[in-house]
Amino acid sequence: MKKIILLFLSLSFFPALAQWTQVNNGLGSLKIKGLIAVGNSLMATTEDQGIFVSTNLGDNWQVHPQNASLPNFNILFSEGDVFTYQGLIILGQGYYAGVGTSNIVVLPIQGIPNNNLSAWTHEEGSGIPEVDILGTAGGGLFWADNLASITWTEITGLPDANSKYITGLSIFNDPNSNAEYLLVGTRNGAYISSYPNSLASVSPKNEGLSGNGLYINKLYGNFALTQNGVYIFPDESGLSSGWQTLISTGDFRTITMDFFNQSFYFFGNQVGKVVIGDGSVINDVDLSGITGGAITSSFVYYPNSTPPGYIFVGTENGGVFRKQLSTTDVENNSIVVTEFKLNQNYPNPFNPSTKISWQSPVSGYTTLKVYDILGNEVATLVDEYRNAGSYEVEFPNVETSYASSLPTGVYFYKLQVGEFVQTKRMILAK
């Protein structure tokens, strides 16, 4: 489920940045459409030259071995492991699924009149059919629930060409009704559809957006990056709320999360911002040294899942730039926890591990346990007295290493602090 939330921290890590370095050897000054890491390899998609791979942090790039067989690429997605596809999704003039850095297979797109694909999301879970949803660059929105044959059905409710230019898709869970909805970003505002009960049509969801804010460059989780700032659809208040302003000005094109530092980076046309913790700290990112026009893609990468990490950005005509992240522990007493909250794990779906975070306004005996779909306990992550504050654990971790052998499927994690109890669902996708 593509859903990103801002985390409240009592202990934050504030990232300090070195200088930007252009890393284009073997790549050149191409327009970069997507940046990801698959295993120990970085991958970049370009507008018309295909996919490039680097195994040394961008110092050298090579053409992907299947480049010649793939005609055109516009956007590249990765969830670390992309559900059953285990690696990456590439959209453009075709629909491709990849495994690692070598094997890419073409998936059929019968029934979609406009093959210029621009956005994708996927959903599966307990009692929910496995569904793929594709957006096009001007041709509308389509879904399929049978991935064996993949017959695509149009989702109606998009009135004009701008609204049929899909810039992002995500699944939104309304905490008030516990129902799931498809959230759609377009060049003419946001749209929402009930899900999974109906994917037949969508309707506008633009409260809080106006002017150039209706031109959504990118939708990522519950963030809308627009030509006039960044907006967030707050998951804690659900559909009763509209979009709220996170960053009030700027033409933003791309977002990446530094999970280790609990921060989000937003980049665009001559603008860069980093949002730390709960959003009360928003700093400018120094873009000195970056050439090649607007920043079109970004990615934070920790090669060994521990510091030091690196942030990469792709540009319109300058290729890729890299900067090392360094961290300093900073006690942040200005952020006070005032309510209970169990956050959605991230990433989700996950393989091999995921992070679970929560906050408690009171001290008390705390348990955090994981169960399979039959209700059997598979791991105890926390079982001790803890002070009020914000916390995060990894699953599986050293103490629960046996959990790494768990099969693919739906699991539930339950937090209990005193009388407060909350449960959320997560998906292990191997």
Buried (B, 14 or more C-beta within 10 A) or exposed (E): BBBBBBBBBBBBBBBEEEEBBBBBEBBEBBBBBBBBBBEEBBBBBBBEBBBBBBBEBBEBBBBBEBBEEBEBBBBBBBBBBBBBBBBBBBBBEBBBBBBEBEEBEEBEBEEBEBBBBBBBBBBBBEEBEBBBBBBBBBBBBBBBBEBEEBEBBBBEBBEEEBBBBBBBBBBBBBEEEEBBBBBBBBBBBBBBBBBBEEBEBBEBBBBBBEEEBBBBBBBBBBBBBBBBBBBBBBBEEBBEBBBEBBBEEBBBBBBBBBBBBBBBBBBBBEBBBBBBBBBEBBEEBEBEEBEBEBBBBBBBBBEEEEBEBBBBBBBBBBBBBBBBBEBEEEEBEEBEBEEBBBBBBBBBBBBEBBBBBBBBBEEBEBBBBBBBEEEEEBBEBBEEEBEBBBBBBBBBEEEBEEBEEBEEEBBBBBBBBEEBEEEBBBBBBE
